[in-house]
Amino acid sequence: MGSYTELSKPVDKAVKNETYRQQLWYFAKGIKQGLPIAVGYFPSALAYGVMALAAGLSPKQTILISVLVFSGAGQFMAVNLLSGGAPPLAIITANLVVNLRYFVMSASFSRRLKVNRVLAAIIGFGVTDETFVMNYLADPEAPAGDGSSFDESGPQKEKTAFLPASYVVGVNSIAYAGWILGTCAGTLFAGVLPNGFRAAMGIILYAMFIALLIPAAAKTLGVGGIAAAGGALSWLLSQYLPSGWAMVLATMAAAGLGVILWGKGVDEL
Amino acid sequence: MTSTSFWFMVLGMALVTYVPRTLPLLLGSEMRLPIWLERWLKLVPYAALGALIFPGILTVDPERPWIGILGGIAAASAAWKWNNFIVSLIAAFLTVYVLS
């Protein structure tokens, strides 16, 4: 593992010279920045909790999954597949496939982070679609609360400054707290929610996927094409295979098709 | 679900979630992959989203698949117009809640 030696170099001066007070300041700043994520996670996690109980999991099991996994799309998918009677191995494989996007995100995120292995192991746990975007586009030096600390210029702008680790840990922690609290609320209130309310929660998972997809597809038409191919193949394969496996195979095939047809164009994404 | 298969599922899910998140941070920017694999990894999220949305969205109300479709259209329109996660979720939820 030659690449590990790179990490034993002294960390960036600006980051290393952070005093305890500065670290605390950045952590608090991260909490403030991450609060909207937590507020957004709460109802999604609540929906997950309700659906998990409906799929036959106990409240303890439902919360344990949120604590150990912390992945909206993955957990919703697991619960969906579980209520369809899918075996654990199919659920794990389907999770692996949707989680490959984390690999891509963390690979870009690593360009804004210079931390030791312990911190990398802690920060890695909190990488989600939302915390990634918030952290990646963040400017922790900007004053909090006026919106300017969220850089709207997007990822095309060159990001060279390293993020203070305590800031990132702050953003991730509050998001995690929102996810856990929402899950607990879901297991508590599952019984008292009206029936129509519970049925409508089934759409939240798909709305989440759609809200992730649309901005990317609006920016690059090809992205929409890849997703459409994935959907079409997934439908076709689900006629012959259990839905978990159909989804996994369709994803791998549609992405492969994209690489073959699109070639160099993918690099511009 | 037996306790053993539950633990197998949870620990498996935790592992396949944690490793892709953390590995690139541990390897740092030194990580180099073959170009085709990098392209494939880049497209996988979008292909996965498509495959997850369809045909799954038809099962929101299995008796009336069009309810899922309309909820999806509401989410897509809201995401298109406001590009806001929460607004999309609320729009889809309300659409399905009112229809069912």
Interface residues (C-beta under 8 A of the other chain):
Chain A: S3 Y4 E6 L7 V39 G40 P43 S44 G56 L57 Q61 L64 I65 L68 V69 F70 S71 A73 G74 Q75 M77 A78 N80 L82 P87 P88 L89 I91 I92 N95 L96 V97 V98 N99 L100 R101 Y102 F103 V104 M105 S106 A107 F109 S110 R111 L113 K114 V115 R117 A120 A121 I123 G124 F125 V127 E130 G196 F197 A199 A200 M201 G202 I203 I204 Y206 A207 M208 F209 I210 A211 L212 L213 I214 P215 A216 A217 A218 V223 I226 A227 A228 A229 G230 G231 A232 L233 S234 W235 S238 S243 A246 M247 A250 T251 M252 A253 A254 A255 G256 G258 V259 W262 G263 V266 D267 L269
Chain B: M1 S5 F6 F8 M9 V10 L11 G12 M13 A14 V16 T17 Y18 P20 R21 T22 L23 P24 L25 L26 L27 G28 S29 E30 M31 W36 R39 W40 L41 K42 L43 V44 P45 Y46 A47 A48 L49 G50 A51 L52 I53 F54 P55 G56 I57 T59 V60 D61 G68 G71 G72 A74 A75 A76 A78 A79 W80 N83 N84 F85 I86 S88 L89 A91 A92 F93 L94 T95 V96 Y97 S100
